[in-house]
Amino acid sequence: MSKFKYLLKYGIKRRIGTKAFYIANTVIFIALLALMNVPNIIAFFDDGQTSKEVIYVVDDTNKGLDSLSILDTSAQALISMIPGASIEFENLDSFDPSNIEYGKSKAIVHLTANGDILVVDIYKNGLESLNETVLLQALSGLKVHVWAVDKTEAELELIQDFNQPLVYVIHTKDTDHTTRDLILSAISIFVAIPIFIMLIMSVQFVGVDIIEEKSTKAIEFVMSTVPPQTHFMTKILSSFVFLIVQSFLIFIYGLLAGFISTQVLGATNSQMSISELIGMITETDSAIISSVLQALPLALFVTLIFMIIGGLFFMIFMATLASMSTSMEDFQSFQTPFMFTMLIGFYASIFSIYLGDSIILKVLGYIPLFSPMVVPTLYMSGVLSVVDVIISFLILVASTVGLYYLLAPVYKASILSYDQSPFFKRIKKMFIRSKQA
C-alpha cells in the first residue's frame, strides 16, 4: 500500500504544479475571457456595415395599434447598442401557419392578443441570434403598448407594476423550441470546449508519462518493485485526480472571466456590454431565466459525470496504447487515430445546436467513444431525454469497467515489451501474450 501511495503522489505531483500546468491554465483562462467578451471583440472590429434581415409582421391583435412602427422604434434603439444586429420590418396582411411562405424574410411574427396580453408566434427561417434577441426585446416593448390600450390614467400609473412576461413560441421548421431550450443549447457550445480540453489533457498526461518511463528504461526498475496492475492503476488515478482538479479550476476561471466581463470591462465603441445585455434580458424575461436556472444544475451534473467516467474510459485506453509503444514517436503514431476519433465527438457536440434532432447524433450519444462529449450538449439542446442520458451513462460505465478488465492483462503483458512490429500485429501479439500469462 505504501508503494501505491508513493506512486500515486508522485504521479499527481508530475501533473499539478509544473511549468506546463501553469502555462496551460493561463491559456485556458485567456480563452475563457475571450469567449466571454465576444460581443465587445465584435464591436471593436465592427465597421457598422451590417446587412439587414427582413422580418414580416402579421398583426391580428385588433388593438388599433401601429405595431410595425412600435417594433421598429424599439428595435432601432437596441440595434445602436448591440454589435452586428440589424432588422427591417415589413407588414404582411395575411398568414397561413399550415402553408408558410417566407419569401425574402428571415422570420414571420404573428401577433394575437388574449385580453390585454400580447401573444406572439415567431416562425424562424435562419434568423440570426443577435437579431432574434433584438426582436424579442422589441416585442416586449409592444407588449406594454397592447396592455395599455383602453386603460384609464389611474390604471396607466400602475405601468411600473406590469411584470407579465412576454408570451411567445418560436417555431423552427417542424419543431417548436422554447427560449429555455435555445439558451441551454447556446450554453452547451461553451460547455463542449472545456470538456474536450480536459479529456485531451488527461489522456495525454497518462500516455506521455508511461512512454517516458519506457523510453528511459525506468519502467524496468518500477516493475521490479510493484506489480503491473498497481502501476496501471496509479497512472490512471493520478490523471483522474488531475482531471478533477483541472475541472474545478476551469469552473473558477469561468466565474472570474464572467466577473471581469460583466463588472470590469465596459461597452466598446458605444456598444452594449455583456452585463447590460444580461441585465436587459433578465429584467424582461425573468420567468425564462428562472426556467434556465432550474434546468442548468442537472445539465451541469450530467456534464460532470460524463466527463469523469469518460475520462476514465479514455485514460484506460490511452495507458494501454502507451504500454505497447517503445518511443515517443511510436506513441504519437499510435494515438493519432484515437485523437481523430475524439475530434469526431467534439465537432458533433459543437454542431449539435445546428443539426438539431438528428438520428446520427443520437446514435453517437450511445457510443462510449463519443458519448462523454456528445451527450451533455445533446441533453442541453433537448435532443436527448433524461431516460436517454441514463441509458447512455449505464452503457459508458459498463464499457469502462469492461475495458479495464479487458486491457489490464494486456498492459501487464506489454509494459516491459519493446516489440517494434507493425501496430495491428503488435496489438494481436499482446492480446495473445496476455491470455497466456
Buried (B, 14 or more C-beta within 10 A) or exposed (E): EEBBEEBBEEBBEBBBEEEEBEEBBEEBBEBBBEBBBEBBBBBEEBEEEBEEBBBBBBBEBEBEBEBBEBBBEBBBEBBEBBBBBBBBBEEBEEBEEEEEEBEEBBBBBBBBBEEBBBBBBBBBBEBBEBBBBBBBBBBBBBBBBBBBEEEEEEEEEEEEEEEEBBBBBBBBEEEEBBBBBBBBBEBBBEBBBBBBBBBBBBBBBBBBBBBBBBBEEEBEEBBEEBEBEBBBBBBBBBBBBBBBBBBEBBEEBBEBBBEBBBEEBEBBEEBBBBBBBBEBBEEBBEBBBEBBEEBBEEBBEBBBBBBBBBBBBBBBBBBBBBBBBBEBEBBBEBBEEBEEBBEBBBBBBBBBBEEBBBEEBBEBBBBBBBBBBBBBBBBBBBBBEEEBBEBBBEBBBEBBBEBBEBBBBBBBBBBEBEEEEEBEEBBEBBBEBBEEE
